[in-house]
């Protein structure tokens, strides 16, 4: 697989990563199987998807434990990205950016992941009660201590905050980035980017590109919608995050089918076996050499399909056709 670099430290990863969250968090629990997920991680590594993205809150904790089972055998094959800063309660999630907590969280993640160093340690969310510089300073000390190689920040987007009148979607994230950059270099920013959620292209992606910061594209397959494998009206189990999102009502899924149809048309021009999902990932890859899509997958077949997207080169006509697709209907807010 093509390799791409993240940040000024030139951390090298496969062009398509693996989002491990669906294996144990946020999606249909009845379809989560530990042994199959472990095989999926191995398969992703075999295909060159070296970036494994997880977080302590996924599960909570169980996702890191799962990834750790693979890392115990194949640490040299993997680039490990995990996150801190969010605590999961029974019915709520709260931020904790206190320096002492961040350091304890890192040690706990290292134990669960069965490794002595985290390649990319990301701040999941800033704590409104703690200056972000203090949290970032504690994370920087982890780099100095040799427990972490590089630092990243997850963007605050439409799903997590409401904007004030006249503000752009990622203004708050860019302000945070400008503050923490004064403390220690940012190697990567993780934010949603997909054919049906392209907002990062306006300000956040150019900001990162101008500064040599890597961009990890979260949800590049639109939570599965852009794969063309979801049926409008089929519904989701109550524990699935999509059961509560406006874009996944039967009405909105039906209204957004022209997007999938457009991806399918482009796929058809590239030969038998090319899928809408691969076109969606290739579109993300085409947004810049510093961009690495991180699609979630919990089945081996999806990991294989996603990895193969790295070899799909879209033409200028393909990109123009995708750009002309209708905007997604239904808000995340």
Phi, psi and omega in degrees: 000146173307144177252145176230158182250147181244118170073178183296335180284356178055050175286126188261133180219163171295150186297332177242125180267188178231117173276119186269350184309313184301343181292338184207016185198141167079336179249178187309114185294327183294344181255013180261120182228118187304312184294320178294323178295319178299317178297324179296318178296316177300316181297318179300315179296320178300326183270001176098001177278084189278335182281114178255117185253122180219190178196153180294333183282345181286110182129297354290155172078329187294331181292318176296321178299319179296311179298323180299329178297324178282318182298329179303328181262332192225041184302322183291341181273349191244151169248115189261123176240124174224175190224157175223171173112353178234136177247137183256123175256192181297314183232016185204164175232130181233152179273146173219107180248019180293135184307317180298319179295317181303317181292321177293321180297321179297314179300319180293320178295319178301319179295313182294323182280352179055048178219164179256359177207141175259127183292317180223117180252119187250143173275114185292313176209143175286145178275120181296345181267354183231128176307132185298334177297325180291317178298314182294324178298320178294322177294322178296325177295331177292327175293314179301324181282354179083011180272341183223144179267324184205161183243146177222167181226135176271133185288148172269115184241197187298329185282345188243351180205154176258143184270150173280162183302130176088352181273154177265162190306316187253019178302316182296320179295316180296323176297317177298316181299318180295327179287312185287335177300334178287344182262312182199144185300139172272124179268330183208150173238133177249127181206158178294135174206121178201173179303324181260001173222073187267014189302330181297339181295336186290309184229318189290313180297314176299324179299314180294316183298320182294340184247008179069027181263133178291153180234116177265114183276106178279151177051046183291347177254018177058046182054033176097344184297320185285356176284340183076013182259358180263139182255123177304133179089351181292329178083168180227153176295152186303331182276358180275128183302332182290342178294342183247002182264132182304329182287349182252017167290158180302321182295314182288325177296321177293319182294332182266006179301329177302333177293313179296320180299321178295318177297322180293323177298315179297317179301320182299332180284346183258009173108163180296137178097343176284134188248161174303323179299318180294323176295318179299319179289320178297325176298316178297315179300328182285354182278355177156151181290345180265006184261131178232108176290144181234075180288139176281146178202143175232008177236144180302319184298325179287323178297320178294314181297315181296317181298323182294340179297337180297338180263005181265114180260113178280141178278170176300323178294321177300312182296323178294321180293318178296319180297333182273357179296151180297148176295149180296142176261146181099129183271156170274343186289000000 
